[in-house]
Structure formats: structure tokens, C-alpha cells
Amino acid sequence: MAKTPKKPQEESSEDMNEQMPAIMTKPLPVILDELESYIRRVEDAVRQARAAASDSRQAADEAREAGEKAAAAAKKAAEAAVAEVRAEAARAAEALSDRISELSERLDGLDEKVKQEVIALDDAFLSLKDRHVEQSPYFQG
């Protein structure tokens, strides 16, 4: 059994195309056209990326401004609510103060009435005592 070495001519043309660089298998104008097309696609991608970055910055600025406006509106609304609560509390406090004054005056009047009633009761008891002493057979003499 004798071994026969493979001859380089027997290699398939497909294997040679795979092993050879593109510059050796394609004409230079085709390679240059592909390269130019690739450069255009890269430039287009860069333009799109820059536009997207610009849009993102603009959207971020708009969002910041909207946030600041919302914060200012919320602060204004909160201040208005606090002022309204304070005014309502002041009205309630004044109404309560008026009611307390009214009750205090009524108590003063009631206190005076109670004193007059007590004096009247004392007078009635004293006069009842005097009459009892006058009419009782045990206190005579």
C-alpha cells in the first residue's frame, strides 16, 4: 500500500476562496464600494445617535422644567390649603371665644340669682324660726 500525497491542484476552489483574503477574491472597486457603503451606514448611525442624544437632553430639560412647575404648583396649593385651614381655625377659635364669653355672662347672672335665692331662703328660715319660737309652747317664758 503505497501512499499517494495529495496534490495542491486537487483542493477545491471553495476552500481556496475561504482561505484567501477578500481583496484577493473580489475586485478592488467592489471592495471600495462596500467600504464606502459601510462608512455611510456608520456616519448615519452616528447622526442618529447624536440626534437621539439631543432629543434625550431636550426631553430631560423639559421633564426638569415640568417637575419644577409641578413643585411650584404643589407648593402654592399647599400654602393655600394651610392658609384656609388657619382661617377656619381662627373662625372656630373666635366662635368658641364668643360662646365662652356668653356662658361666662350667664354664669355670672346665675351666680347672682343663686345668691339672691340663698338670701331669700335664709330670710324665710329666719322668719319661720321666729314664728316657730313665738308659737311654740316650749319657748315661752
C-alpha positions as CSV (number, residue, x, y, z in Angstrom):
1,M,0.0,0.0,0.0
2,A,1.6,3.0,-1.2
3,K,0.5,6.3,0.0
4,T,0.0,8.9,-2.6
5,P,0.4,12.5,-1.4
6,K,-2.4,14.9,-2.2
7,K,-1.6,17.3,-4.9
8,P,-2.4,21.0,-4.3
9,Q,-4.3,21.1,-7.5
10,E,-6.9,18.7,-6.1
11,E,-8.0,21.2,-3.4
12,S,-11.4,22.6,-4.2
13,S,-11.8,26.1,-5.3
14,E,-14.2,26.8,-2.4
15,D,-11.5,26.0,0.2
16,M,-9.2,28.4,-1.6
17,N,-11.8,31.2,-1.5
18,E,-12.4,30.8,2.2
19,Q,-8.7,30.9,3.0
20,M,-7.8,33.8,0.8
21,P,-8.5,37.4,1.9
22,A,-11.4,39.3,0.3
23,I,-9.0,41.6,-1.5
24,M,-7.8,38.6,-3.4
25,T,-11.2,37.3,-4.4
26,K,-13.2,40.5,-5.1
27,P,-12.3,43.3,-7.4
28,L,-11.0,46.4,-5.7
29,P,-13.9,48.7,-6.9
30,V,-16.4,46.3,-5.3
31,I,-14.4,46.3,-2.0
32,L,-14.2,50.1,-2.1
33,D,-18.0,50.4,-2.8
34,E,-18.7,48.1,0.2
35,L,-16.3,50.1,2.3
36,E,-17.9,53.4,1.3
37,S,-21.4,51.9,2.0
38,Y,-20.2,50.8,5.4
39,I,-18.8,54.3,6.1
40,R,-22.1,55.8,5.1
41,R,-24.0,53.5,7.4
42,V,-21.6,54.3,10.3
43,E,-22.0,58.0,9.6
44,D,-25.8,57.7,9.5
45,A,-25.7,55.7,12.8
46,V,-23.6,58.4,14.4
47,R,-26.0,61.1,13.2
48,Q,-28.9,59.2,14.5
49,A,-27.1,58.7,17.9
50,R,-26.4,62.4,18.1
51,A,-30.0,63.2,17.3
52,A,-31.2,60.8,19.9
53,A,-28.8,62.2,22.5
54,S,-30.0,65.7,21.6
55,D,-33.6,64.6,21.9
56,S,-32.8,63.0,25.2
57,R,-31.2,66.2,26.5
58,Q,-34.2,68.2,25.4
59,A,-36.7,65.7,27.0
60,A,-34.7,65.8,30.2
61,D,-34.7,69.6,30.2
62,E,-38.5,69.6,29.5
63,A,-39.0,67.0,32.3
64,R,-37.0,69.1,34.7
65,E,-39.0,72.2,33.9
66,A,-42.2,70.3,34.2
67,G,-41.1,69.0,37.6
68,E,-40.1,72.4,38.8
69,K,-43.5,73.8,37.6
70,A,-45.3,70.9,39.3
71,A,-43.4,71.5,42.5
72,A,-44.2,75.2,42.4
73,A,-47.9,74.5,41.8
74,A,-47.9,71.9,44.7
75,K,-46.2,74.4,47.0
76,K,-48.7,77.1,46.1
77,A,-51.6,74.7,46.6
78,A,-50.2,73.6,49.9
79,E,-49.8,77.2,51.1
80,A,-53.3,78.0,50.0
81,A,-54.6,74.9,51.9
82,V,-52.6,75.9,55.0
83,A,-54.0,79.5,54.8
84,E,-57.5,78.1,54.5
85,V,-57.1,75.8,57.5
86,R,-55.6,78.7,59.5
87,A,-58.5,80.9,58.6
88,E,-61.0,78.2,59.5
89,A,-59.2,77.6,62.8
90,A,-59.3,81.3,63.6
91,R,-63.0,81.5,62.9
92,A,-63.6,78.4,65.1
93,A,-61.5,79.9,67.8
94,E,-63.4,83.2,67.7
95,A,-66.8,81.4,67.7
96,L,-65.6,79.4,70.7
97,S,-64.4,82.5,72.4
98,D,-67.8,84.2,71.8
99,R,-69.6,81.1,73.2
100,I,-67.3,81.1,76.3
101,S,-68.0,84.8,76.9
102,E,-71.7,84.2,76.6
103,L,-71.6,81.3,79.0
104,S,-69.4,83.3,81.4
105,E,-72.0,86.1,81.4
106,R,-74.8,83.6,82.0
107,L,-72.8,82.1,84.9
108,D,-72.3,85.5,86.4
109,G,-76.0,86.2,86.2
110,L,-76.8,82.7,87.6
111,D,-74.4,83.2,90.4
112,E,-76.2,86.5,91.3
113,K,-79.6,84.7,91.1
114,V,-78.3,81.9,93.4
115,K,-77.1,84.5,96.0
116,Q,-80.5,86.2,95.9
117,E,-82.2,82.9,96.3
118,V,-80.0,81.9,99.2
119,I,-80.6,85.2,100.9
120,A,-84.4,84.8,100.4
121,L,-84.2,81.2,101.8
122,D,-82.2,82.4,104.8
123,D,-84.8,85.2,105.4
124,A,-87.6,82.6,105.1
125,F,-85.9,80.2,107.5
126,L,-85.2,83.0,110.0
127,S,-88.8,84.2,109.8
128,L,-90.0,80.6,110.1
129,K,-87.8,80.2,113.1
130,D,-89.1,83.3,114.7
131,R,-92.7,82.3,114.1
132,H,-92.0,78.8,115.5
133,V,-90.4,80.3,118.6
134,E,-93.4,82.6,119.1
135,Q,-95.9,79.9,118.6
136,S,-94.1,77.1,120.4
137,P,-95.3,76.4,124.0
138,Y,-91.8,75.2,124.9
139,F,-90.0,78.5,124.1
140,Q,-92.4,80.8,126.1
141,G,-91.4,82.2,129.2
